[in-house]
Amino acid sequence: MTRYAFDADRNALVAIWATGRGDLVETVAVLPPVNLDQATSLASNLTTLSRFHWRTYTHPASAAGDPDVPNSEAWRRAEERRNFKEVEAGLRAPNLPTDQGLVVSYSGVVESAHRVGRCLHGIDADALTETIVAEVRREQSAIENAELGDLSGRSRQAVEMSRPDVSPAQVQAADELLRADPLGSLELFTELDPASASVAAAHWLYAAAEVAGELAEVPTAEVVVEADDIEALQVDTPTLILERLVAGETPTDIVVDLIAEAMAVSEGHVPAPWAVVARVAEIEEQARKYDVDSATRAALLAEFRISRLDPVRPALDLLEDLLDGIRGCLLLYTAHSAGDDADIEDQFAIDVRAEADANSDQLF
Protein backbone atom coordinates (compact mmCIF):
# COMPACT_ATOMS: atom_id res chain seq x y z
CA MET A 1 0.00 0.00 0.00
CA THR A 2 0.99 3.64 -0.27
CA ARG A 3 1.95 5.20 3.03
CA TYR A 4 1.48 8.90 3.68
CA ALA A 5 3.50 11.09 6.02
CA PHE A 6 3.74 14.70 7.13
CA ASP A 7 7.02 16.48 6.40
CA ALA A 8 7.00 19.13 9.14
CA ASP A 9 10.05 20.96 7.78
CA ARG A 10 8.23 21.69 4.50
CA ASN A 11 4.67 21.57 5.83
CA ALA A 12 4.05 18.99 3.13
CA LEU A 13 2.11 15.76 2.72
CA VAL A 14 4.17 13.04 1.04
CA ALA A 15 3.36 9.62 -0.40
CA ILE A 16 5.75 6.65 0.00
CA TRP A 17 5.56 3.32 -1.81
CA ALA A 18 7.74 0.26 -2.37
CA THR A 19 9.31 -0.69 -5.69
CA GLY A 20 11.16 -3.92 -4.89
CA ARG A 21 14.42 -1.93 -4.92
CA GLY A 22 13.66 0.50 -2.12
CA ASP A 23 10.92 3.04 -1.52
CA LEU A 24 10.00 6.11 -3.54
CA VAL A 25 8.72 9.35 -2.05
CA GLU A 26 6.62 11.98 -3.80
CA THR A 27 5.19 15.26 -2.54
CA VAL A 28 1.39 15.20 -2.72
CA ALA A 29 0.70 18.72 -1.48
CA VAL A 30 2.15 21.63 0.43
CA LEU A 31 -0.45 22.06 3.14
CA PRO A 32 -2.21 25.29 4.09
CA PRO A 33 -1.74 26.47 7.70
CA VAL A 34 -2.62 23.42 9.83
CA ASN A 35 -1.72 22.13 13.25
CA LEU A 36 0.25 18.92 13.78
CA ASP A 37 -2.81 16.86 14.70
CA GLN A 38 -4.63 17.86 11.51
CA ALA A 39 -1.64 17.06 9.31
CA THR A 40 -0.84 13.68 10.88
CA SER A 41 -4.51 12.68 10.98
CA LEU A 42 -4.81 13.38 7.26
CA ALA A 43 -1.69 11.31 6.54
CA SER A 44 -2.82 8.46 8.79
CA ASN A 45 -6.31 8.26 7.31
CA LEU A 46 -5.00 8.38 3.75
CA THR A 47 -2.71 5.45 4.61
CA THR A 48 -5.70 3.53 5.97
CA LEU A 49 -7.70 4.30 2.83
CA SER A 50 -4.82 3.02 0.70
CA ARG A 51 -4.64 -0.14 2.81
CA PHE A 52 -8.31 -0.91 2.21
CA HIS A 53 -7.96 -0.05 -1.47
CA TRP A 54 -5.01 -2.41 -1.95
CA ARG A 55 -6.74 -5.14 0.05
CA THR A 56 -9.15 -5.49 -2.86
CA TYR A 57 -6.08 -6.36 -4.97
CA THR A 58 -4.55 -8.84 -2.53
CA HIS A 59 -7.97 -10.34 -1.70
CA PRO A 60 -9.78 -10.57 -5.06
CA ALA A 61 -13.30 -11.95 -5.25
CA SER A 62 -12.08 -14.53 -7.77
CA ALA A 63 -10.06 -16.24 -5.03
CA ALA A 64 -13.01 -16.68 -2.66
CA GLY A 65 -15.67 -18.47 -4.70
CA ASP A 66 -18.81 -17.24 -6.45
CA PRO A 67 -19.36 -13.47 -6.06
CA ASP A 68 -23.00 -13.86 -7.09
CA VAL A 69 -23.88 -15.68 -3.85
CA PRO A 70 -25.27 -12.97 -1.51
CA ASN A 71 -23.35 -12.37 1.72
CA SER A 72 -20.60 -14.83 0.78
CA GLU A 73 -16.94 -13.85 1.18
CA ALA A 74 -16.58 -13.52 -2.59
CA TRP A 75 -19.70 -11.32 -2.72
CA ARG A 76 -18.34 -9.05 0.04
CA ARG A 77 -15.00 -8.73 -1.75
CA ALA A 78 -16.70 -7.87 -5.02
CA GLU A 79 -18.83 -5.27 -3.24
CA GLU A 80 -15.74 -3.70 -1.66
CA ARG A 81 -14.09 -3.47 -5.07
CA ARG A 82 -17.21 -1.80 -6.50
CA ASN A 83 -17.09 0.70 -3.64
CA PHE A 84 -14.21 2.46 -5.37
CA LYS A 85 -16.85 4.58 -7.08
CA GLU A 86 -18.21 5.75 -3.69
CA VAL A 87 -14.89 7.13 -2.48
CA GLU A 88 -14.97 10.58 -4.09
CA ALA A 89 -18.33 11.37 -2.53
CA GLY A 90 -16.94 10.47 0.89
CA LEU A 91 -13.94 12.75 0.35
CA ARG A 92 -16.05 15.71 -0.76
CA ALA A 93 -19.11 15.33 1.46
CA PRO A 94 -18.25 13.11 4.43
CA ASN A 95 -20.66 11.98 7.12
CA LEU A 96 -20.30 14.41 10.01
CA PRO A 97 -21.28 14.05 13.68
CA THR A 98 -24.81 15.21 14.57
CA ASP A 99 -26.86 15.25 17.75
CA GLN A 100 -28.03 11.75 16.79
CA GLY A 101 -24.47 10.45 16.36
CA LEU A 102 -22.29 9.60 13.39
CA VAL A 103 -23.20 7.38 10.44
CA VAL A 104 -20.42 4.80 9.94
CA SER A 105 -20.15 2.52 6.90
CA TYR A 106 -19.51 -1.22 7.18
CA SER A 107 -17.22 -0.89 4.14
CA GLY A 108 -13.58 -0.31 4.95
CA VAL A 109 -13.06 1.54 1.66
CA VAL A 110 -16.08 3.80 2.11
CA GLU A 111 -15.59 4.54 5.82
CA SER A 112 -11.89 5.31 5.28
CA ALA A 113 -12.85 7.78 2.55
CA HIS A 114 -15.28 9.51 4.94
CA ARG A 115 -12.56 9.75 7.59
CA VAL A 116 -10.24 11.43 5.10
CA GLY A 117 -13.16 13.66 4.14
CA ARG A 118 -13.70 14.68 7.74
CA CYS A 119 -10.01 15.64 7.99
CA LEU A 120 -10.40 17.77 4.86
CA HIS A 121 -13.59 19.29 6.23
CA GLY A 122 -11.69 20.33 9.37
CA ILE A 123 -8.88 21.91 7.35
CA ASP A 124 -11.41 23.59 5.05
CA ALA A 125 -9.24 24.30 2.01
CA ASP A 126 -10.88 23.68 -1.37
CA ALA A 127 -7.60 23.44 -3.26
CA LEU A 128 -6.33 20.76 -0.88
CA THR A 129 -9.54 18.76 -1.28
CA GLU A 130 -9.14 18.78 -5.06
CA THR A 131 -5.52 17.65 -4.70
CA ILE A 132 -6.47 14.78 -2.39
CA VAL A 133 -9.30 13.68 -4.70
CA ALA A 134 -6.80 13.55 -7.58
CA GLU A 135 -4.30 11.65 -5.39
CA VAL A 136 -6.88 9.02 -4.45
CA ARG A 137 -7.90 8.63 -8.09
CA ARG A 138 -4.26 7.97 -8.88
CA GLU A 139 -4.10 5.32 -6.19
CA GLN A 140 -7.19 3.61 -7.59
CA SER A 141 -5.71 3.70 -11.09
CA ALA A 142 -2.54 2.06 -9.77
CA ILE A 143 -4.62 -0.82 -8.41
CA GLU A 144 -6.60 -1.13 -11.63
CA ASN A 145 -3.35 -1.29 -13.63
CA ALA A 146 -1.89 -3.90 -11.27
CA GLU A 147 -5.01 -6.04 -11.71
CA LEU A 148 -4.34 -5.95 -15.47
CA GLY A 149 -0.70 -6.97 -14.98
CA ASP A 150 0.76 -3.50 -15.62
CA LEU A 151 3.19 -2.81 -12.77
CA SER A 152 4.57 0.49 -14.02
CA GLY A 153 4.55 3.67 -11.95
CA ARG A 154 2.89 3.43 -8.56
CA SER A 155 1.52 0.00 -9.48
CA ARG A 156 5.09 -1.26 -8.99
CA GLN A 157 4.42 -1.70 -5.28
CA ALA A 158 2.49 -4.87 -6.17
CA VAL A 159 5.87 -6.62 -6.56
CA GLU A 160 6.02 -6.83 -2.75
CA MET A 161 2.43 -8.02 -2.28
CA SER A 162 0.97 -11.50 -2.12
CA ARG A 163 -2.15 -12.31 -4.10
CA PRO A 164 -3.83 -15.72 -4.49
CA ASP A 165 -4.37 -15.09 -8.17
CA VAL A 166 -2.09 -14.69 -11.18
CA SER A 167 -1.85 -12.62 -14.35
CA PRO A 168 -1.25 -14.68 -17.52
CA ALA A 169 0.71 -11.76 -18.98
CA GLN A 170 2.94 -11.62 -15.89
CA VAL A 171 3.43 -15.41 -15.95
CA GLN A 172 4.58 -15.20 -19.55
CA ALA A 173 6.93 -12.32 -18.73
CA ALA A 174 8.43 -14.35 -15.87
CA ASP A 175 8.73 -17.35 -18.17
CA GLU A 176 10.81 -15.28 -20.60
CA LEU A 177 13.09 -14.06 -17.80
CA LEU A 178 13.67 -17.65 -16.69
CA ARG A 179 14.29 -18.70 -20.27
CA ALA A 180 17.09 -16.11 -20.39
CA ASP A 181 18.45 -17.28 -17.03
CA PRO A 182 16.94 -20.50 -15.60
CA LEU A 183 18.50 -19.74 -12.22
CA GLY A 184 16.49 -16.54 -11.95
CA SER A 185 17.30 -12.85 -12.03
CA LEU A 186 16.64 -9.75 -9.91
CA GLU A 187 13.91 -8.63 -12.33
CA LEU A 188 11.69 -11.47 -11.10
CA PHE A 189 11.50 -9.62 -7.78
CA THR A 190 11.43 -6.03 -9.02
CA GLU A 191 9.34 -6.09 -12.19
CA LEU A 192 6.70 -8.77 -11.66
CA ASP A 193 3.90 -9.88 -9.37
CA PRO A 194 5.57 -12.56 -7.20
CA ALA A 195 2.64 -14.98 -7.41
CA SER A 196 2.76 -14.94 -11.22
CA ALA A 197 6.55 -15.21 -11.16
CA SER A 198 6.21 -18.21 -8.85
CA VAL A 199 3.98 -20.01 -11.37
CA ALA A 200 6.68 -19.69 -14.02
CA ALA A 201 9.39 -20.64 -11.50
CA ALA A 202 7.48 -23.79 -10.52
CA HIS A 203 7.33 -24.77 -14.18
CA TRP A 204 11.10 -24.25 -14.55
CA LEU A 205 11.81 -26.07 -11.29
CA TYR A 206 10.00 -29.12 -12.65
CA ALA A 207 12.00 -28.93 -15.90
CA ALA A 208 15.28 -28.57 -13.95
CA ALA A 209 14.38 -31.48 -11.65
CA GLU A 210 13.54 -33.67 -14.64
CA VAL A 211 16.92 -32.90 -16.22
CA ALA A 212 18.96 -33.34 -13.03
CA GLY A 213 16.99 -36.38 -11.91
CA GLU A 214 17.51 -38.19 -15.19
CA LEU A 215 21.26 -37.59 -15.08
CA ALA A 216 21.60 -38.56 -11.41
CA GLU A 217 19.07 -41.40 -11.64
CA VAL A 218 16.97 -39.82 -8.90
CA PRO A 219 13.14 -39.50 -8.99
CA THR A 220 12.05 -36.00 -9.96
CA ALA A 221 10.33 -35.33 -6.64
CA GLU A 222 13.48 -36.26 -4.69
CA VAL A 223 16.00 -34.14 -6.58
CA VAL A 224 16.09 -31.22 -4.13
CA VAL A 225 16.33 -33.59 -1.16
CA GLU A 226 19.31 -35.27 -2.84
CA ALA A 227 20.91 -31.91 -3.66
CA ASP A 228 20.58 -30.81 -0.03
CA ASP A 229 23.30 -33.36 0.78
CA ILE A 230 25.65 -31.31 -1.42
CA GLU A 231 24.77 -27.88 -0.08
CA ALA A 232 22.12 -26.63 2.35
CA LEU A 233 18.92 -25.70 0.51
CA GLN A 234 15.29 -24.86 1.11
CA VAL A 235 13.97 -28.40 0.78
CA ASP A 236 10.40 -28.68 2.08
CA THR A 237 8.53 -26.31 -0.21
CA PRO A 238 10.30 -27.16 -3.50
CA THR A 239 9.88 -30.87 -2.74
CA LEU A 240 6.18 -30.47 -1.94
CA ILE A 241 5.69 -28.59 -5.22
CA LEU A 242 7.57 -31.24 -7.20
CA GLU A 243 5.47 -33.98 -5.61
CA ARG A 244 2.28 -32.18 -6.59
CA LEU A 245 3.54 -31.47 -10.11
CA VAL A 246 4.49 -35.12 -10.58
CA ALA A 247 0.96 -36.01 -9.41
CA GLY A 248 -0.45 -33.93 -12.26
CA GLU A 249 -1.40 -30.61 -10.64
CA THR A 250 -0.65 -27.41 -12.53
CA PRO A 251 1.85 -24.80 -11.32
CA THR A 252 -0.96 -22.23 -11.15
CA ASP A 253 -3.18 -24.37 -8.91
CA ILE A 254 -0.31 -25.21 -6.56
CA VAL A 255 0.98 -21.64 -6.25
CA VAL A 256 -2.47 -20.16 -5.67
CA ASP A 257 -3.26 -22.83 -3.06
CA LEU A 258 -0.04 -22.31 -1.08
CA ILE A 259 -0.33 -18.51 -1.09
CA ALA A 260 -4.01 -18.63 -0.09
CA GLU A 261 -3.12 -20.99 2.77
CA ALA A 262 -0.45 -18.63 4.09
CA MET A 263 -2.66 -15.55 3.73
CA ALA A 264 -5.40 -17.29 5.72
CA VAL A 265 -2.91 -18.04 8.49
CA SER A 266 -1.77 -14.40 8.49
CA GLU A 267 -5.35 -13.42 9.32
CA GLY A 268 -5.62 -15.85 12.21
CA HIS A 269 -7.38 -18.70 10.40
CA VAL A 270 -6.39 -22.36 10.29
CA PRO A 271 -6.95 -23.61 6.73
CA ALA A 272 -7.86 -27.30 6.45
CA PRO A 273 -7.81 -27.85 10.26
CA TRP A 274 -8.28 -31.61 10.00
CA ALA A 275 -5.22 -31.82 7.75
CA VAL A 276 -3.27 -29.96 10.44
CA VAL A 277 -4.53 -32.41 13.08
CA ALA A 278 -3.47 -35.31 10.86
CA ARG A 279 0.04 -33.89 10.39
CA VAL A 280 0.47 -33.41 14.15
CA ALA A 281 -0.77 -36.96 14.71
CA GLU A 282 1.79 -38.19 12.17
CA ILE A 283 4.58 -36.49 14.11
CA GLU A 284 3.34 -38.07 17.33
CA GLU A 285 3.16 -41.48 15.66
CA GLN A 286 6.72 -41.16 14.34
CA ALA A 287 7.90 -40.19 17.81
CA ARG A 288 6.28 -43.29 19.30
CA LYS A 289 7.46 -45.55 16.49
CA TYR A 290 11.09 -44.61 16.95
CA ASP A 291 10.78 -44.17 20.72
CA VAL A 292 12.36 -40.70 20.69
CA ASP A 293 12.95 -38.85 23.93
CA SER A 294 10.76 -35.97 25.06
CA ALA A 295 13.25 -33.32 23.95
CA THR A 296 13.39 -34.68 20.40
CA ARG A 297 9.60 -34.98 20.29
CA ALA A 298 9.28 -31.36 21.45
CA ALA A 299 11.79 -30.29 18.78
CA LEU A 300 9.80 -32.07 16.06
CA LEU A 301 6.60 -30.37 17.17
CA ALA A 302 8.37 -26.99 17.42
CA GLU A 303 9.36 -27.28 13.76
CA PHE A 304 5.75 -27.90 12.72
CA ARG A 305 4.21 -25.03 10.73
CA ILE A 306 0.54 -24.47 9.91
CA SER A 307 1.65 -22.52 6.84
CA ARG A 308 4.48 -23.80 4.67
CA LEU A 309 5.24 -20.21 3.62
CA ASP A 310 6.00 -17.07 5.61
CA PRO A 311 2.51 -15.64 6.29
CA VAL A 312 3.91 -12.10 6.23
CA ARG A 313 5.29 -12.40 2.67
CA PRO A 314 4.12 -15.73 1.23
CA ALA A 315 4.46 -15.03 -2.50
CA LEU A 316 8.01 -13.68 -2.18
CA ASP A 317 8.94 -16.51 0.18
CA LEU A 318 7.61 -19.02 -2.34
CA LEU A 319 9.51 -17.45 -5.22
CA GLU A 320 12.75 -17.52 -3.22
CA ASP A 321 12.23 -21.19 -2.33
CA LEU A 322 11.52 -22.16 -5.93
CA LEU A 323 14.66 -20.46 -7.22
CA ASP A 324 16.66 -22.14 -4.45
CA GLY A 325 15.19 -25.44 -5.65
CA ILE A 326 16.36 -24.74 -9.21
CA ARG A 327 19.83 -23.99 -7.85
CA GLY A 328 19.72 -27.35 -6.09
CA CYS A 329 18.95 -29.04 -9.40
CA LEU A 330 22.08 -27.44 -10.86
CA LEU A 331 24.14 -28.68 -7.90
CA LEU A 332 23.01 -32.26 -8.49
CA TYR A 333 23.49 -31.92 -12.26
CA THR A 334 27.03 -30.62 -11.72
CA ALA A 335 27.87 -33.39 -9.27
CA HIS A 336 27.06 -35.97 -11.95
CA SER A 337 28.75 -34.20 -14.86
CA ALA A 338 32.36 -34.03 -15.94
CA GLY A 339 34.09 -30.90 -17.17
CA ASP A 340 34.43 -27.22 -16.40
CA ASP A 341 31.74 -25.82 -14.10
CA ALA A 342 30.97 -22.92 -16.46
CA ASP A 343 30.47 -25.31 -19.37
CA ILE A 344 28.30 -27.55 -17.20
CA GLU A 345 26.09 -24.63 -16.17
CA ASP A 346 25.68 -23.63 -19.83
CA GLN A 347 24.68 -27.19 -20.75
CA PHE A 348 22.30 -27.32 -17.78
CA ALA A 349 20.57 -24.19 -19.08
CA ILE A 350 20.29 -25.67 -22.58
CA ASP A 351 18.84 -28.94 -21.26
CA VAL A 352 16.40 -27.19 -18.93
CA ARG A 353 15.16 -24.89 -21.70
CA ALA A 354 14.49 -27.90 -23.90
CA GLU A 355 12.59 -29.65 -21.11
CA ALA A 356 10.59 -26.52 -20.26
CA ASP A 357 9.63 -26.09 -23.92
CA ALA A 358 8.46 -29.70 -24.07
CA ASN A 359 6.06 -29.03 -21.19
CA SER A 360 5.10 -25.41 -21.95
CA ASP A 361 1.38 -26.29 -21.97
CA GLN A 362 1.46 -27.15 -18.25
CA LEU A 363 1.73 -23.61 -16.86
CA PHE A 364 -2.00 -23.12 -16.23
C-alpha positions as CSV (number, residue, x, y, z in Angstrom):
1,M,0.0,0.0,0.0
2,T,1.0,3.6,-0.3
3,R,1.9,5.2,3.0
4,Y,1.5,8.9,3.7
5,A,3.5,11.1,6.0
6,F,3.7,14.7,7.1
7,D,7.0,16.5,6.4
8,A,7.0,19.1,9.1
9,D,10.1,21.0,7.8
10,R,8.2,21.7,4.5
11,N,4.7,21.6,5.8
12,A,4.1,19.0,3.1
13,L,2.1,15.8,2.7
14,V,4.2,13.0,1.0
15,A,3.4,9.6,-0.4
16,I,5.7,6.7,0.0
17,W,5.6,3.3,-1.8
18,A,7.7,0.3,-2.4
19,T,9.3,-0.7,-5.7
20,G,11.2,-3.9,-4.9
21,R,14.4,-1.9,-4.9
22,G,13.7,0.5,-2.1
23,D,10.9,3.0,-1.5
24,L,10.0,6.1,-3.5
25,V,8.7,9.4,-2.0
26,E,6.6,12.0,-3.8
27,T,5.2,15.3,-2.5
28,V,1.4,15.2,-2.7
29,A,0.7,18.7,-1.5
30,V,2.2,21.6,0.4
31,L,-0.5,22.1,3.1
32,P,-2.2,25.3,4.1
33,P,-1.7,26.5,7.7
34,V,-2.6,23.4,9.8
35,N,-1.7,22.1,13.2
36,L,0.3,18.9,13.8
37,D,-2.8,16.9,14.7
38,Q,-4.6,17.9,11.5
39,A,-1.6,17.1,9.3
40,T,-0.8,13.7,10.9
41,S,-4.5,12.7,11.0
42,L,-4.8,13.4,7.3
43,A,-1.7,11.3,6.5
44,S,-2.8,8.5,8.8
45,N,-6.3,8.3,7.3
46,L,-5.0,8.4,3.7
47,T,-2.7,5.5,4.6
48,T,-5.7,3.5,6.0
49,L,-7.7,4.3,2.8
50,S,-4.8,3.0,0.7
51,R,-4.6,-0.1,2.8
52,F,-8.3,-0.9,2.2
53,H,-8.0,0.0,-1.5
54,W,-5.0,-2.4,-2.0
55,R,-6.7,-5.1,0.1
56,T,-9.1,-5.5,-2.9
57,Y,-6.1,-6.4,-5.0
58,T,-4.5,-8.8,-2.5
59,H,-8.0,-10.3,-1.7
60,P,-9.8,-10.6,-5.1
61,A,-13.3,-12.0,-5.2
62,S,-12.1,-14.5,-7.8
63,A,-10.1,-16.2,-5.0
64,A,-13.0,-16.7,-2.7
65,G,-15.7,-18.5,-4.7
66,D,-18.8,-17.2,-6.4
67,P,-19.4,-13.5,-6.1
68,D,-23.0,-13.9,-7.1
69,V,-23.9,-15.7,-3.8
70,P,-25.3,-13.0,-1.5
71,N,-23.4,-12.4,1.7
72,S,-20.6,-14.8,0.8
73,E,-16.9,-13.9,1.2
74,A,-16.6,-13.5,-2.6
75,W,-19.7,-11.3,-2.7
76,R,-18.3,-9.1,0.0
77,R,-15.0,-8.7,-1.8
78,A,-16.7,-7.9,-5.0
79,E,-18.8,-5.3,-3.2
80,E,-15.7,-3.7,-1.7
81,R,-14.1,-3.5,-5.1
82,R,-17.2,-1.8,-6.5
83,N,-17.1,0.7,-3.6
84,F,-14.2,2.5,-5.4
85,K,-16.8,4.6,-7.1
86,E,-18.2,5.7,-3.7
87,V,-14.9,7.1,-2.5
88,E,-15.0,10.6,-4.1
89,A,-18.3,11.4,-2.5
90,G,-16.9,10.5,0.9
91,L,-13.9,12.8,0.4
92,R,-16.0,15.7,-0.8
93,A,-19.1,15.3,1.5
94,P,-18.2,13.1,4.4
95,N,-20.7,12.0,7.1
96,L,-20.3,14.4,10.0
97,P,-21.3,14.0,13.7
98,T,-24.8,15.2,14.6
99,D,-26.9,15.2,17.7
100,Q,-28.0,11.7,16.8
101,G,-24.5,10.4,16.4
102,L,-22.3,9.6,13.4
103,V,-23.2,7.4,10.4
104,V,-20.4,4.8,9.9
105,S,-20.2,2.5,6.9
106,Y,-19.5,-1.2,7.2
107,S,-17.2,-0.9,4.1
108,G,-13.6,-0.3,4.9
109,V,-13.1,1.5,1.7
110,V,-16.1,3.8,2.1
111,E,-15.6,4.5,5.8
112,S,-11.9,5.3,5.3
113,A,-12.9,7.8,2.6
114,H,-15.3,9.5,4.9
115,R,-12.6,9.8,7.6
116,V,-10.2,11.4,5.1
117,G,-13.2,13.7,4.1
118,R,-13.7,14.7,7.7
119,C,-10.0,15.6,8.0
120,L,-10.4,17.8,4.9
121,H,-13.6,19.3,6.2
122,G,-11.7,20.3,9.4
123,I,-8.9,21.9,7.3
124,D,-11.4,23.6,5.1
125,A,-9.2,24.3,2.0
126,D,-10.9,23.7,-1.4
127,A,-7.6,23.4,-3.3
128,L,-6.3,20.8,-0.9
129,T,-9.5,18.8,-1.3
130,E,-9.1,18.8,-5.1
131,T,-5.5,17.7,-4.7
132,I,-6.5,14.8,-2.4
133,V,-9.3,13.7,-4.7
134,A,-6.8,13.5,-7.6
135,E,-4.3,11.7,-5.4
136,V,-6.9,9.0,-4.5
137,R,-7.9,8.6,-8.1
138,R,-4.3,8.0,-8.9
139,E,-4.1,5.3,-6.2
140,Q,-7.2,3.6,-7.6
141,S,-5.7,3.7,-11.1
142,A,-2.5,2.1,-9.8
143,I,-4.6,-0.8,-8.4
144,E,-6.6,-1.1,-11.6
145,N,-3.3,-1.3,-13.6
146,A,-1.9,-3.9,-11.3
147,E,-5.0,-6.0,-11.7
148,L,-4.3,-6.0,-15.5
149,G,-0.7,-7.0,-15.0
150,D,0.8,-3.5,-15.6
151,L,3.2,-2.8,-12.8
152,S,4.6,0.5,-14.0
153,G,4.6,3.7,-12.0
154,R,2.9,3.4,-8.6
155,S,1.5,0.0,-9.5
156,R,5.1,-1.3,-9.0
157,Q,4.4,-1.7,-5.3
158,A,2.5,-4.9,-6.2
159,V,5.9,-6.6,-6.6
160,E,6.0,-6.8,-2.8
161,M,2.4,-8.0,-2.3
162,S,1.0,-11.5,-2.1
163,R,-2.2,-12.3,-4.1
164,P,-3.8,-15.7,-4.5
165,D,-4.4,-15.1,-8.2
166,V,-2.1,-14.7,-11.2
167,S,-1.9,-12.6,-14.3
168,P,-1.3,-14.7,-17.5
169,A,0.7,-11.8,-19.0
170,Q,2.9,-11.6,-15.9
171,V,3.4,-15.4,-15.9
172,Q,4.6,-15.2,-19.6
173,A,6.9,-12.3,-18.7
174,A,8.4,-14.4,-15.9
175,D,8.7,-17.4,-18.2
176,E,10.8,-15.3,-20.6
177,L,13.1,-14.1,-17.8
178,L,13.7,-17.6,-16.7
179,R,14.3,-18.7,-20.3
180,A,17.1,-16.1,-20.4
181,D,18.5,-17.3,-17.0
182,P,16.9,-20.5,-15.6
183,L,18.5,-19.7,-12.2
184,G,16.5,-16.5,-11.9
185,S,17.3,-12.8,-12.0
186,L,16.6,-9.8,-9.9
187,E,13.9,-8.6,-12.3
188,L,11.7,-11.5,-11.1
189,F,11.5,-9.6,-7.8
190,T,11.4,-6.0,-9.0
191,E,9.3,-6.1,-12.2
192,L,6.7,-8.8,-11.7
193,D,3.9,-9.9,-9.4
194,P,5.6,-12.6,-7.2
195,A,2.6,-15.0,-7.4
196,S,2.8,-14.9,-11.2
197,A,6.6,-15.2,-11.2
198,S,6.2,-18.2,-8.9
199,V,4.0,-20.0,-11.4
200,A,6.7,-19.7,-14.0
201,A,9.4,-20.6,-11.5
202,A,7.5,-23.8,-10.5
203,H,7.3,-24.8,-14.2
204,W,11.1,-24.3,-14.6
205,L,11.8,-26.1,-11.3
206,Y,10.0,-29.1,-12.7
207,A,12.0,-28.9,-15.9
208,A,15.3,-28.6,-14.0
209,A,14.4,-31.5,-11.7
210,E,13.5,-33.7,-14.6
211,V,16.9,-32.9,-16.2
212,A,19.0,-33.3,-13.0
213,G,17.0,-36.4,-11.9
214,E,17.5,-38.2,-15.2
215,L,21.3,-37.6,-15.1
216,A,21.6,-38.6,-11.4
217,E,19.1,-41.4,-11.6
218,V,17.0,-39.8,-8.9
219,P,13.1,-39.5,-9.0
220,T,12.0,-36.0,-10.0
221,A,10.3,-35.3,-6.6
222,E,13.5,-36.3,-4.7
223,V,16.0,-34.1,-6.6
224,V,16.1,-31.2,-4.1
225,V,16.3,-33.6,-1.2
226,E,19.3,-35.3,-2.8
227,A,20.9,-31.9,-3.7
228,D,20.6,-30.8,0.0
229,D,23.3,-33.4,0.8
230,I,25.7,-31.3,-1.4
231,E,24.8,-27.9,-0.1
232,A,22.1,-26.6,2.4
233,L,18.9,-25.7,0.5
234,Q,15.3,-24.9,1.1
235,V,14.0,-28.4,0.8
236,D,10.4,-28.7,2.1
237,T,8.5,-26.3,-0.2
238,P,10.3,-27.2,-3.5
239,T,9.9,-30.9,-2.7
240,L,6.2,-30.5,-1.9
241,I,5.7,-28.6,-5.2
242,L,7.6,-31.2,-7.2
243,E,5.5,-34.0,-5.6
244,R,2.3,-32.2,-6.6
245,L,3.5,-31.5,-10.1
246,V,4.5,-35.1,-10.6
247,A,1.0,-36.0,-9.4
248,G,-0.5,-33.9,-12.3
249,E,-1.4,-30.6,-10.6
250,T,-0.7,-27.4,-12.5
251,P,1.8,-24.8,-11.3
252,T,-1.0,-22.2,-11.1
253,D,-3.2,-24.4,-8.9
254,I,-0.3,-25.2,-6.6
255,V,1.0,-21.6,-6.3
256,V,-2.5,-20.2,-5.7
257,D,-3.3,-22.8,-3.1
258,L,0.0,-22.3,-1.1
259,I,-0.3,-18.5,-1.1
260,A,-4.0,-18.6,-0.1
261,E,-3.1,-21.0,2.8
262,A,-0.4,-18.6,4.1
263,M,-2.7,-15.6,3.7
264,A,-5.4,-17.3,5.7
265,V,-2.9,-18.0,8.5
266,S,-1.8,-14.4,8.5
267,E,-5.4,-13.4,9.3
268,G,-5.6,-15.9,12.2
269,H,-7.4,-18.7,10.4
270,V,-6.4,-22.4,10.3
271,P,-7.0,-23.6,6.7
272,A,-7.9,-27.3,6.5
273,P,-7.8,-27.9,10.3
274,W,-8.3,-31.6,10.0
275,A,-5.2,-31.8,7.8
276,V,-3.3,-30.0,10.4
277,V,-4.5,-32.4,13.1
278,A,-3.5,-35.3,10.9
279,R,0.0,-33.9,10.4
280,V,0.5,-33.4,14.1
281,A,-0.8,-37.0,14.7
282,E,1.8,-38.2,12.2
283,I,4.6,-36.5,14.1
284,E,3.3,-38.1,17.3
285,E,3.2,-41.5,15.7
286,Q,6.7,-41.2,14.3
287,A,7.9,-40.2,17.8
288,R,6.3,-43.3,19.3
289,K,7.5,-45.6,16.5
290,Y,11.1,-44.6,16.9
291,D,10.8,-44.2,20.7
292,V,12.4,-40.7,20.7
293,D,12.9,-38.9,23.9
294,S,10.8,-36.0,25.1
295,A,13.3,-33.3,24.0
296,T,13.4,-34.7,20.4
297,R,9.6,-35.0,20.3
298,A,9.3,-31.4,21.5
299,A,11.8,-30.3,18.8
300,L,9.8,-32.1,16.1
301,L,6.6,-30.4,17.2
302,A,8.4,-27.0,17.4
303,E,9.4,-27.3,13.8
304,F,5.8,-27.9,12.7
305,R,4.2,-25.0,10.7
306,I,0.5,-24.5,9.9
307,S,1.6,-22.5,6.8
308,R,4.5,-23.8,4.7
309,L,5.2,-20.2,3.6
310,D,6.0,-17.1,5.6
311,P,2.5,-15.6,6.3
312,V,3.9,-12.1,6.2
313,R,5.3,-12.4,2.7
314,P,4.1,-15.7,1.2
315,A,4.5,-15.0,-2.5
316,L,8.0,-13.7,-2.2
317,D,8.9,-16.5,0.2
318,L,7.6,-19.0,-2.3
319,L,9.5,-17.5,-5.2
320,E,12.8,-17.5,-3.2
321,D,12.2,-21.2,-2.3
322,L,11.5,-22.2,-5.9
323,L,14.7,-20.5,-7.2
324,D,16.7,-22.1,-4.5
325,G,15.2,-25.4,-5.7
326,I,16.4,-24.7,-9.2
327,R,19.8,-24.0,-7.9
328,G,19.7,-27.3,-6.1
329,C,19.0,-29.0,-9.4
330,L,22.1,-27.4,-10.9
331,L,24.1,-28.7,-7.9
332,L,23.0,-32.3,-8.5
333,Y,23.5,-31.9,-12.3
334,T,27.0,-30.6,-11.7
335,A,27.9,-33.4,-9.3
336,H,27.1,-36.0,-12.0
337,S,28.7,-34.2,-14.9
338,A,32.4,-34.0,-15.9
339,G,34.1,-30.9,-17.2
340,D,34.4,-27.2,-16.4
341,D,31.7,-25.8,-14.1
342,A,31.0,-22.9,-16.5
343,D,30.5,-25.3,-19.4
344,I,28.3,-27.6,-17.2
345,E,26.1,-24.6,-16.2
346,D,25.7,-23.6,-19.8
347,Q,24.7,-27.2,-20.7
348,F,22.3,-27.3,-17.8
349,A,20.6,-24.2,-19.1
350,I,20.3,-25.7,-22.6
351,D,18.8,-28.9,-21.3
352,V,16.4,-27.2,-18.9
353,R,15.2,-24.9,-21.7
354,A,14.5,-27.9,-23.9
355,E,12.6,-29.7,-21.1
356,A,10.6,-26.5,-20.3
357,D,9.6,-26.1,-23.9
358,A,8.5,-29.7,-24.1
359,N,6.1,-29.0,-21.2
360,S,5.1,-25.4,-21.9
361,D,1.4,-26.3,-22.0
362,Q,1.5,-27.2,-18.2
363,L,1.7,-23.6,-16.9
364,F,-2.0,-23.1,-16.2
